[in-house]
Amino acid sequence: MSWLVLIISGVLEAVWATALGKSEGFTRLAPSIVFVVGLIASMLGLAYAMRELPLGTAYAVWVGIGATLTVVYAMATGGESVSLLKVLFLVMIVGGVVGLKSLH
C-alpha cells in the first residue's frame, strides 16, 4: 500500500509543480488552488509512505516520478523542447526509480 500511495504522491508532485508554473506567481486563482491542494495531498502521501519505506528511497522515488512527469508534460504541451538526450536522461530517472523499488 505504501508504494501505491508513494506513486500517487509523485504524480501529485507533478500536478502541483505544473500548477505553480501556471499560477503566474499566485496571481491566477484556479492554478493557485490546484497548487495548494496538490501540494498538501502530495506531502501527506509522502509522509504516509515514509512510515513504512526508508526516507531516502521514498524521497528519491517521489522526486523522480514528479520531476519526470513534470518534464514530460511540459514537452507534450510545447512548453519545453524535446531532444534525444533529454528523453534518454528521463528514461534513466525512471530506471533509477524502478531499481529502487526492486531493491526494497
C-alpha positions as CSV (number, residue, x, y, z in Angstrom):
1,M,0.0,0.0,0.0
2,S,2.8,2.4,0.8
3,W,4.3,2.0,-2.7
4,L,0.9,2.8,-4.3
5,V,0.5,5.9,-2.1
6,L,4.0,7.0,-2.9
7,I,3.4,6.7,-6.7
8,I,0.2,8.7,-6.5
9,S,2.0,11.3,-4.4
10,G,4.7,11.5,-7.0
11,V,2.1,12.1,-9.7
12,L,0.6,14.8,-7.4
13,E,4.0,16.4,-7.2
14,A,4.0,16.9,-10.9
15,V,0.5,18.3,-10.7
16,W,1.4,20.9,-8.1
17,A,4.7,21.8,-9.8
18,T,2.9,22.4,-13.1
19,A,0.1,24.4,-11.3
20,L,2.8,26.5,-9.6
21,G,4.2,27.5,-13.0
22,K,0.7,28.2,-14.4
23,S,-0.3,30.3,-11.3
24,E,2.0,33.2,-12.5
25,G,3.2,34.0,-9.1
26,F,-0.1,33.1,-7.4
27,T,-1.9,35.8,-9.5
28,R,-4.3,33.2,-11.1
29,L,-6.8,31.7,-8.8
30,A,-7.5,28.3,-10.3
31,P,-3.9,27.1,-10.7
32,S,-3.1,28.5,-7.3
33,I,-5.8,26.4,-5.7
34,V,-4.7,23.3,-7.6
35,F,-1.1,24.0,-6.4
36,V,-2.2,24.2,-2.7
37,V,-4.5,21.1,-2.8
38,G,-1.9,19.1,-4.9
39,L,0.9,20.1,-2.6
40,I,-0.9,19.2,0.6
41,A,-2.1,15.8,-0.8
42,S,1.3,15.0,-2.2
43,M,3.1,15.8,1.1
44,L,0.5,13.8,3.1
45,G,1.0,10.8,0.8
46,L,4.8,11.1,1.0
47,A,4.6,11.3,4.8
48,Y,2.3,8.2,4.9
49,A,4.7,6.2,2.6
50,M,7.7,7.1,4.8
51,R,6.0,5.3,7.7
52,E,7.0,2.0,6.1
53,L,9.6,2.9,3.5
54,P,13.1,4.3,4.1
55,L,13.3,8.1,3.9
56,G,15.9,8.2,1.2
57,T,14.2,5.7,-1.0
58,A,10.8,7.2,-0.6
59,Y,12.0,10.7,-1.3
60,A,14.1,9.7,-4.3
61,V,11.1,7.8,-5.9
62,W,8.7,10.7,-5.1
63,V,11.1,13.3,-6.7
64,G,11.9,11.1,-9.6
65,I,8.3,10.5,-10.5
66,G,7.3,14.1,-10.0
67,A,10.3,15.6,-12.0
68,T,9.9,13.1,-14.9
69,L,6.2,13.7,-15.3
70,T,6.6,17.5,-15.0
71,V,9.1,17.5,-17.8
72,V,7.1,15.0,-20.0
73,Y,4.0,17.2,-19.6
74,A,6.0,20.3,-20.5
75,M,7.4,18.6,-23.6
76,A,4.0,17.3,-24.6
77,T,2.4,20.7,-24.3
78,G,5.2,22.5,-26.1
79,G,6.5,24.3,-23.0
80,E,9.8,22.6,-23.3
81,S,11.9,21.3,-26.2
82,V,12.3,17.6,-26.9
83,S,15.7,16.1,-27.6
84,L,17.1,12.6,-27.7
85,L,19.4,13.4,-24.8
86,K,16.6,14.8,-22.6
87,V,14.5,11.7,-23.3
88,L,17.5,9.4,-22.5
89,F,18.1,11.2,-19.2
90,L,14.4,10.9,-18.3
91,V,14.5,7.2,-19.0
92,M,17.5,7.0,-16.7
93,I,15.5,8.6,-13.9
94,V,12.6,6.1,-14.5
95,G,15.2,3.3,-14.4
96,G,16.5,4.5,-11.1
97,V,13.0,4.7,-9.6
98,V,12.3,1.1,-10.8
99,G,15.6,0.0,-9.5
100,L,15.0,1.5,-6.1
101,K,11.6,-0.3,-6.0
102,S,13.1,-3.6,-6.9
103,L,15.7,-3.3,-4.2
104,H,13.2,-2.8,-1.4
